[in-house]
Amino acid sequence: MEEYIKCKYCKKLFSKYGIKNHIALSHEKTRPVNRGAKKLIGKIVAWNKGLTKEKDKRVLKYAKSISKTLKGKPSHPQSKKSRQKLREHAIKNNLGGHTSKKAIYYKMKSGKEIYLQSSYEKILAENLDKNNIVWRRPKPISWVDDDGIKHRYYPDFYLLEYDVYLDPKNSYLREKDKRKIELVQLQNNVRILVLSSQELTWNYLKATVAQSGQSC
């Protein structure tokens, strides 16, 4: 049976873990701090000091309550269903986008300043402008993976005259995104050229885009 202690000031009963907090909060001197809060003078012992959820039912109940409150928050693991709902909301409201933290500001031949996200993109943009190729940063393309989950794909360049998307990638991403690129093309009837670091010049590209049936 839990032991209760009577407060020497107000004669109310408290557990042995709560009596010190009660006295400090209700009967000892305090001084005001920001926004009307009060900072206690003296040491306060938490009611659950030394207790664990394995040993105390109150601690276990509190831990479960915190877990339920945090579920779905960025600092707490999300279920597959929750992640899918967030993904669908982002797609519907055109939220999200590239996640790369690198930003390279580039002035297009038209004078418009945009930002690119890799040195590969910068090399390709310079080559396109140098050869008077009209291009733009395209809108995202919706696609569905093999598990039926909806996504958005963000190609880096779109050549208006050739109706082709360009996506420069390093060797790791070329392999990792292979299935994604395949599905995007099949589901949207578009053509995407994934380019390595050796394929960023117009001398290479003009022969490749010609395969679309248009002359360079």
ABEGO torsion letter per residue (X at the ends): XBBBBBBAAAGBBBBAAAAAAAAAAAABBBBBBBGGBBBBBEBBBBAABGBBAAABAAAAAAAAAAAAAABGBAABBBBAAAAAAAAAAAAAAGBEEBABABBBBBBBAAGBBBBBABAAAAAAAAAAAAAGBBBBBBBBBBBBBAAGBBBBBBBABBBAAAGBBBBBBBAAAAAAAAAAAAAAAAAAGBBBBBBBAAAABAAAAAAAAAAAGBBX
